[in-house]
Each structure stands twice: as structure tokens, then as C-alpha cells.
Amino acid sequence: EDDAVVGAETGSGKTLAYLLPAAQRAVANRRKHTPYPAALVLVPNRELGTQLRRVAARLGADTQPPFTDESKLFSLEARHGGALA
């Protein structure tokens, strides 16, 4: 798998460019009952985290803890601030 760095104008589909493959992997992991995250997306600010959550919800993600909506394709949690321990 290759890594990518993307830069483009607002509204050009950057979020979908990485969220669609991540969603596809999350759905596959869910079917296999894989207990680990399919992707980790880091964004520099709350606004981009909110945008990511909004786009994910349109794709069919459960974006509200405790992530128990079985009708959703995958789960996504967006956090901001603080540090990972």
C-alpha cells in the first residue's frame, strides 16, 4: 500500500478520496468481526473533524457513541484537542 499527500481546493473531494477506501475497509472488517480500527485520520482542527464526521454520516457511518446502530455501514468517532495517552 502506498501513502499519499493531497492538496487541492475546497470542495474538490479530498475527504472522499481517503474516506471511501477507509469506509470500504471498515465494512470488510465488520463482516469479519475484526476488533481493530480500519483507519486513523488525523486532522489539524475541530472544523475539519466536523467536516469529516458530516461526510462519513452521508456515507452511512454511525457517528454517535456508543456506536450501536447496526443499520449503519461503519462507525466513525471524531475527537479534537488533548493528546493520545
C-alpha positions in Angstrom: 0.0 0.0 0.0 1.2 3.5 -0.8 0.9 6.7 1.2 -0.3 9.9 -0.4 -0.2 13.6 0.3 -3.0 15.5 -1.3 -3.5 19.3 -1.7 -6.5 20.8 -3.6 -9.2 23.4 -3.4 -12.1 23.3 -1.0 -14.9 21.1 -2.4 -12.7 19.1 -4.7 -13.3 15.7 -2.9 -10.2 15.3 -0.8 -12.2 13.9 2.1 -13.9 11.3 -0.1 -10.5 10.4 -1.5 -9.4 8.9 1.8 -12.7 8.3 3.5 -14.1 5.9 0.8 -11.2 3.4 1.0 -11.3 3.6 4.8 -15.1 3.0 4.8 -14.6 0.1 2.4 -12.1 -1.5 4.8 -14.2 -0.8 7.8 -17.2 -2.6 6.2 -14.9 -5.6 5.3 -13.6 -5.6 8.9 -17.1 -5.5 10.3 -18.1 -8.5 8.2 -15.0 -10.4 9.6 -15.7 -9.1 13.1 -12.2 -7.6 13.2 -11.8 -5.9 16.5 -9.4 -3.1 15.4 -10.0 0.3 13.7 -9.9 0.3 9.9 -8.3 3.7 9.7 -7.0 6.6 11.8 -7.5 10.0 10.3 -5.7 13.0 11.9 -7.0 16.5 11.2 -5.4 19.7 12.4 -8.5 21.4 13.8 -12.1 20.9 15.0 -13.6 22.3 11.8 -12.0 19.6 9.7 -13.1 16.9 12.2 -16.6 18.2 12.0 -16.5 18.1 8.2 -15.1 14.5 8.3 -17.9 13.4 10.6 -20.5 15.0 8.3 -19.2 13.3 5.1 -18.9 10.0 6.9 -22.5 10.3 8.1 -23.6 10.8 4.4 -21.7 7.6 3.5 -23.7 5.7 6.1 -21.5 5.9 9.2 -22.7 5.7 12.8 -21.1 8.9 14.1 -22.7 8.9 17.6 -21.3 7.0 20.5 -21.9 4.3 21.7 -22.0 3.1 18.1 -24.7 0.6 18.4 -26.7 1.3 15.3 -26.4 -2.0 13.4 -28.1 -0.5 10.3 -25.0 1.7 9.7 -22.2 0.5 7.5 -19.4 1.6 9.7 -18.6 3.8 12.8 -16.6 6.9 13.0 -15.7 8.9 16.1 -14.1 12.4 15.7 -12.2 13.9 18.6 -10.4 17.2 19.0 -7.9 18.6 21.5 -5.9 16.8 24.0 -3.3 14.1 23.4 -3.4 10.3 23.0 -2.0 8.6 26.1 
